[in-house]
Amino acid sequence: MHTQEYFKFAQTHEWASIESDGLVWVGISNHAQEALGDVMFFQAPKVGQLVKQGEAIGVIESVKAASDIHAPVSGEIIALNDEVDSSPEIVNEKPYAVWLFKIQPISESSLQSELDQLMSLEKYIATAGA
């Protein structure tokens, strides 16, 4: 995985990382996991599900709250992280190393347009106070 400087962030606190396989790996920010507290459960989207940028597609639950997880880009869910299903607390331990799901973008051009709508780490920190 890349370092968080290469991630793009949504206002809803998800990160997106474009990996060498062409897929978008998605997780939640450190700010999000700190605000949630101890993560207890992740209701994942379904593999094969088509998602649109900004759409609520899952829920992450902690001892304090439940929060929607949004798709940072449009595409098809092609993989879920089974480790999060069996040990959801790893999201708290390594938020930038633990991905929740992977998205196959619809096209490279639409992906670039959507990534341009997301924030750099610096802008995210300034916006979120993270």
Secondary structure as GFF3:
##gff-version 3
##sequence-region A 1 130
A	DSSP	three_ten_helix	4	6	.	.	.	ID=ss1
A	DSSP	beta_strand	8	9	.	.	.	ID=ss2
A	DSSP	beta_strand	14	18	.	.	.	ID=ss3
A	DSSP	beta_strand	24	28	.	.	.	ID=ss4
A	DSSP	alpha_helix	30	36	.	.	.	ID=ss5
A	DSSP	beta_strand	39	43	.	.	.	ID=ss6
A	DSSP	beta_strand	50	51	.	.	.	ID=ss7
A	DSSP	beta_strand	56	62	.	.	.	ID=ss8
A	DSSP	beta_strand	66	70	.	.	.	ID=ss9
A	DSSP	beta_strand	75	80	.	.	.	ID=ss10
A	DSSP	alpha_helix	82	86	.	.	.	ID=ss11
A	DSSP	alpha_helix	90	93	.	.	.	ID=ss12
A	DSSP	beta_strand	101	105	.	.	.	ID=ss13
A	DSSP	alpha_helix	108	116	.	.	.	ID=ss14
A	DSSP	alpha_helix	121	128	.	.	.	ID=ss15
###
